[in-house]
């Protein structure tokens, strides 16, 4: 495929955006080959430099779903390079990228200006050194450009997060109930942070219900009272309301591993189901009435988790009583001009809330070593 036909992806990511940001592509004198060089005609600070440069342009730094999709896509890129034979070594089967040998000789170069964020450490799995910003890699003195091909180094442009097969077509229900690449990704992340792979559950241990406590938008109105009622009515449960965004990622992983039922209003926090023990839990997604998204349903199926969802009414964020006339006119007009489900909070009838959560809890009464009677 000609380079100019390679597509970009959401949030200004993908090969065309990476190349435009950091690489100059030009033809040699013969016109039959192409070389790559770092832009701006500047020289890397170090002498020879590493053998591989992985150029990274992120979609952001804090959103769990976006960040993990692009990390996973980059891992898929490296895995493909590990399987693909090098053009000059077809006879001996040498791949384009060897692990772990080439990991130590790889530098991740960050092209965006986002802060590091809670998932930044995971990029060290692609390289034997800390990621650097492009501005750190190059000096400010004009010099002959470093031609990567000429110096023996190779630029790797990873697959974008938006190209991830789990993210594509997430408005369509899939029948996929397994995912080897997903399971491999989960194990790599858990192994990197040293989080225990499996949690042993005793037959009489409480079922742990974890609620994704959103603090900025799409909050669940009266959530404290709803969960207090759930606790009073439901035996054998332990309930925790967790603001995942306030915790280091390693702590987020530990909570996910200890969770039996994950509950949340539609949003990136539900991505944590990825790290729940496969085949031994349930997920409840509360969706705004205007939304019919199935991405988290598909993810739950790939992790063999029971999935339940319920739709709830939106409440204007600026006025929790639902009386839009009490809002300032400028705020009322502003919220009408955007996708209201993204900004609005959520309200649900207590009995509907209790019914869906109780159903999810009861669905795992006989999973694993658990052995509770239906009451």
C-alpha positions in Angstrom: 0.0 0.0 0.0 1.4 3.5 -0.9 2.3 5.4 2.3 -0.1 8.3 1.4 -3.0 5.8 1.4 -2.4 4.8 5.1 -5.3 6.2 7.1 -5.2 8.1 10.3 -7.3 7.5 13.4 -9.3 9.4 16.1 -7.6 12.1 18.1 -4.9 12.8 15.5 -3.2 9.4 15.9 -2.0 6.8 13.5 0.9 6.6 11.0 0.1 9.8 9.0 0.0 11.9 12.1 3.1 10.4 13.6 5.1 10.8 10.4 3.9 14.4 10.0 4.9 15.2 13.6 8.3 13.7 13.8 9.6 12.2 10.5 10.7 13.5 7.2 10.0 11.1 4.3 12.1 11.6 1.1 13.2 9.7 -2.0 16.8 8.8 -2.7 18.6 9.9 -5.9 17.5 6.7 -7.6 13.9 7.4 -6.7 13.5 3.7 -5.9 14.1 3.7 -2.2 13.0 5.9 0.7 14.7 7.0 3.9 13.5 8.3 7.2 15.0 11.1 9.3 14.0 13.0 12.4 12.5 16.3 11.5 13.9 19.8 12.0 17.4 18.9 10.8 18.6 18.2 14.3 20.9 15.6 15.8 20.1 13.3 18.7 22.0 14.1 21.8 23.6 10.7 22.2 26.1 9.3 19.7 24.9 6.3 17.8 21.6 6.0 19.6 19.5 2.8 20.0 18.7 0.5 17.2 14.9 1.1 17.3 12.8 4.2 17.9 9.2 3.7 18.7 7.3 6.9 17.9 4.4 7.4 20.3 1.6 9.9 19.8 -1.0 9.4 22.5 -4.7 10.2 22.6 -4.4 11.5 26.1 -3.0 10.6 29.5 -5.8 9.9 32.0 -8.7 8.0 30.2 -8.4 4.4 31.1 -10.0 3.0 28.0 -8.1 5.3 25.6 -4.7 4.7 27.3 -5.0 0.9 27.5 -6.2 0.6 23.9 -3.2 2.4 22.6 -0.8 0.5 24.8 -2.4 -2.8 23.7 -2.2 -1.8 20.0 1.5 -1.0 20.4 2.0 -4.4 21.9 0.3 -6.0 19.0 2.6 -4.0 16.7 5.7 -5.5 18.5 4.2 -9.0 18.4 3.7 -8.7 14.7 7.3 -7.6 14.2 8.4 -10.5 16.3 6.6 -12.9 13.9 7.5 -11.2 10.6 10.8 -12.3 9.0 13.4 -9.7 8.2 13.7 -9.2 4.4 17.5 -9.8 4.5 17.2 -12.9 6.7 14.4 -14.9 5.3 16.6 -18.0 5.1 17.4 -18.2 8.8 14.0 -16.9 10.0 15.3 -13.9 11.9 12.4 -11.6 12.8 12.2 -7.9 12.4 12.1 -7.5 16.2 13.5 -10.0 18.7 12.4 -10.2 22.3 14.0 -9.8 24.7 17.2 -8.9 22.8 15.8 -5.9 20.9 13.8 -4.5 23.9 17.0 -3.3 25.5 18.0 -1.5 22.3 14.7 0.4 21.8 13.8 3.9 22.7 10.1 5.1 23.0 9.9 8.7 21.8 6.8 10.7 23.0 5.5 13.1 20.4 2.6 14.6 22.3 2.5 17.2 25.0 0.2 15.4 27.5 1.4 14.8 31.0 2.8 11.3 31.8 -0.4 10.1 33.4 -1.0 7.0 35.5 -0.3 4.5 32.7 3.0 5.9 31.6 5.2 3.2 33.2 3.7 0.6 31.0 5.6 2.0 28.0 8.8 0.8 29.5 7.8 -2.7 28.5 8.5 -1.8 24.9 12.0 -0.6 25.7 14.9 -1.0 28.1 14.9 2.6 29.0 12.5 5.4 30.1 10.4 7.0 27.3 11.7 10.5 26.3 10.0 13.5 24.7 11.0 14.4 21.2 12.3 17.7 22.5 14.6 15.8 24.9 16.0 13.6 22.2 17.1 16.4 19.9 19.3 19.4 20.5 18.4 23.0 19.6 21.5 23.4 17.4 20.9 22.9 13.6 22.9 20.0 12.3 22.8 17.4 9.6 19.7 15.3 10.1 20.0 11.9 11.5 19.0 9.5 8.7 17.7 6.5 10.5 18.3 4.1 7.6 21.8 5.4 7.1 22.8 4.9 10.8 21.4 1.4 11.1 18.5 2.4 13.3 14.8 1.7 12.6 11.7 3.7 13.3 8.6 1.8 14.5 5.3 3.5 14.0 2.8 1.5 16.1 -0.8 0.8 15.5 -3.1 3.5 16.9 -5.4 2.9 19.8 -8.4 3.6 17.6 -7.3 0.7 15.3 -7.6 -1.8 18.1 -10.1 -4.5 17.1 -11.8 -4.3 20.5 -12.6 -0.7 19.9 -13.7 -1.0 16.3 -17.4 -1.7 15.8 -18.2 -1.3 19.5 -21.7 -0.4 18.6 -22.4 -3.9 17.3 -23.0 -7.0 19.5 -20.3 -9.6 18.9 -20.4 -13.3 19.6 -16.7 -13.5 20.5 -16.3 -15.2 23.9 -12.6 -15.6 23.9 -9.6 -13.4 23.2 -6.1 -14.8 23.3 -4.5 -11.4 22.6 -6.6 -9.8 25.3 -5.7 -12.4 27.8 -2.0 -12.1 26.9 -2.3 -8.3 27.3 -3.9 -8.7 30.8 -1.2 -11.1 31.9 1.5 -8.8 30.8 0.1 -5.8 32.7 -0.5 -7.8 35.9 3.0 -9.3 35.6 4.6 -5.9 35.1 3.1 -4.6 38.3 3.5 -7.9 40.2 -0.2 -8.2 40.9 -1.4 -11.7 41.9 -2.9 -13.5 39.0 -5.6 -15.3 40.9 -7.6 -14.5 44.0 -8.6 -17.5 46.1 -12.2 -17.3 47.1 -13.6 -19.2 50.1 -17.1 -20.6 49.8 -18.5 -18.4 52.5 -16.6 -15.2 51.7 -18.6 -12.1 51.0 -19.2 -11.1 47.4 -17.3 -7.9 46.7 -19.3 -5.3 44.9 -17.2 -2.4 43.5 -18.9 0.8 42.2 -17.0 3.1 39.9 -17.5 6.4 41.7 -17.4 9.1 39.0 -16.6 12.6 40.3 -16.8 14.8 37.3 -19.8 13.8 35.1 -22.3 11.1 34.7 -22.6 10.7 38.5 -25.3 8.5 40.0 -27.7 10.7 42.0 -28.3 9.4 45.6 -25.7 6.7 45.1 -24.8 6.5 48.8 -28.4 5.8 49.8 -28.9 3.3 47.0 -26.0 1.2 48.0 -26.9 1.4 51.7 -30.3 0.0 50.8 -28.6 -2.7 48.7 -26.4 -3.7 51.7 -29.4 -3.9 54.0 -31.4 -6.1 51.6 -28.7 -8.3 50.3 -26.8 -10.9 52.4 -23.2 -12.0 51.7 -22.0 -8.8 50.1 -19.3 -6.2 50.8 -19.7 -2.9 49.0 -17.1 -0.3 48.1 -17.4 2.9 46.2 -14.1 3.6 44.5 -12.8 6.7 42.8 -10.3 4.9 40.5 -9.0 8.2 39.0 -7.6 9.1 42.5 -5.5 5.9 42.8 -2.2 4.8 41.3 -2.8 2.2 38.5 -1.3 -0.6 40.5 -3.9 -0.1 43.2 -6.6 0.1 40.6 -5.5 -3.3 39.4 -5.5 -4.8 42.9 -9.1 -3.6 43.4 -10.2 -5.1 40.1 -8.6 -8.4 41.0 -10.6 -8.5 44.2 -13.9 -7.4 42.7 -16.7 -9.9 42.0 -19.3 -7.5 40.7 -18.2 -4.3 39.0 -20.9 -1.6 38.8 -20.7 1.7 37.0 -22.4 4.4 34.9 -21.2 4.1 31.3 -17.6 5.4 31.1 -13.9 4.5 31.0 -13.9 3.2 34.6 -15.7 0.0 33.4 -12.5 -0.9 31.5 -11.3 -2.3 34.8 -13.4 -5.4 34.1 -10.5 -6.4 31.8 -8.5 -7.2 34.9 -11.2 -9.0 36.9 -10.6 -12.8 37.2 -11.9 -14.3 33.9 -15.0 -16.4 34.2 -15.7 -15.5 37.8 -17.6 -12.3 38.1 -20.3 -10.0 36.8 -20.6 -6.5 35.4 -23.5 -4.0 35.7 -23.5 -1.0 33.3 -25.9 1.8 33.9 -26.4 3.6 30.6 -27.9 7.1 29.9 -31.3 6.7 28.3 -29.9 8.2 25.1 -27.2 5.6 24.7 -27.1 2.1 23.3 -23.4 1.2 23.3 -22.2 -2.4 23.5 -18.5 -2.1 23.8 -18.4 -3.1 27.5 -20.8 -5.9 26.8 -18.4 -7.2 24.2 -15.5 -6.9 26.6 -17.3 -8.7 29.3 -18.1 -11.6 27.0 -14.4 -11.9 26.1 -13.5 -12.1 29.8 -16.4 -14.6 30.4 -18.1 -12.3 32.8 -21.8 -12.1 33.3 -23.1 -8.8 31.9 -26.2 -6.8 32.8 -27.3 -3.3 31.8 -30.1 -0.9 32.6 -31.0 2.5 31.2 -31.5 5.5 33.5 -32.7 9.0 33.0 -30.3 11.9 32.6 -30.4 14.9 34.9 -28.9 18.3 33.8 -25.6 18.6 35.5 -26.1 22.2 36.5 -29.3 21.4 38.4 -29.8 18.1 40.2 -33.5 18.8 40.8 -34.2 18.5 37.1 -35.8 22.0 36.9 -34.1 23.4 33.9 -35.8 26.8 34.4 -33.6 27.2 37.6 -30.5 27.1 35.5 -28.7 30.3 34.3 -29.8 30.9 30.6 -26.2 30.7 29.4 -25.6 27.4 31.1 -28.9 26.0 29.8 -28.1 27.0 26.2 -24.6 25.6 26.4 -25.7 22.2 27.6 -28.4 21.9 24.9 -25.6 22.4 22.3 -23.6 19.3 23.2 -24.2 15.6 23.6 -26.1 15.8 26.9 -25.5 12.2 27.9 -21.8 12.9 28.3 -22.3 15.8 30.7 -25.5 14.9 32.5 -25.8 13.0 35.8 -27.9 9.8 36.1 -31.0 9.1 38.2 -32.6 5.7 38.5 -35.6 4.3 40.4 -34.4 2.5 43.6 -36.3 -0.7 42.8 -34.8 -0.9 39.3 -31.4 -0.3 40.7 -31.7 -2.9 43.4 -33.1 -5.5 40.9 -30.3 -5.3 38.4 -27.5 -5.3 41.0 -29.2 -8.2 43.0 -29.5 -10.2 39.7 -25.8 -9.7 39.0 -24.9 -10.8 42.6 -27.1 -13.8 42.5 -25.6 -14.8 39.1 -22.3 -15.7 40.8 -23.7 -17.4 43.9 -22.5 -20.8 42.5 -19.4 -19.6 40.6 -16.1 -21.0 41.5 -16.0 -22.1 45.2 -19.0 -19.9 46.1 -22.0 -21.9 47.3 -24.8 -19.5 48.4 -28.5 -20.3 48.3 -30.9 -18.0 46.4 -33.0 -16.2 49.0 
